[in-house]
């Protein structure tokens, strides 16, 4: 009787071990497929690394163009502010000059 109980317990333990081994194998296969599919889609796919490398070059060129435009606009702003200040000082001199009457259009 004790031998059959030992055999039954041993058989239950083996079944539990095989059941958990199967679960772990299925989980490893699913995880491995997920990693592989992620690598294939994002590292080698149409929108993956090769496409992104070309896009980075294009975006770097756009960024450089925008920076150059900003520098040009800032330079134009400095020139325009200088001309405005010069016009205001000329107008103030003209108004304060004796005998000068400013003409209003």
Residue, then its C-alpha position, 0 to 999 in steps of 0.5 A: x500500500x505504501x509503495x502504491x502511494x509513493x508511486x502515485x505521489x511520484x507520478x503526480x510530481x512528474x506530471x506537475x513538473x512536465x506541466x510547468x515545463x510545458x508552460x515555461x517552454x510555451x512562454x519562452x517561445x511566445x517571448x522569443x517570437x515577440x522579440x524576433x517580430x519586434x526586431x524584424x518590424x522595427x529594425x529591418x522593416x519598411x519603417x525601421x532603421x534603414x528608413x529612419x537613417x534616411x529620415x535623420x539625414x533629411x531632418x538634419x538638413x532641414x534643421x540646418x536650413x531653419x537655423x540659417x534662416x533664423x540667423x538671417x532673420x535675426x540679422x535683418x531685425x538688427x538692421x531694421x532696428x538700427x534704421x528705425x533708431x536712426x529715423x527716430x533720431x533724425x525726426x527728433x533733430x528735425x523737429x527740434x531744429x529752429x525754423x523747421x516745421x514738420x510737414x504732415x501728409 
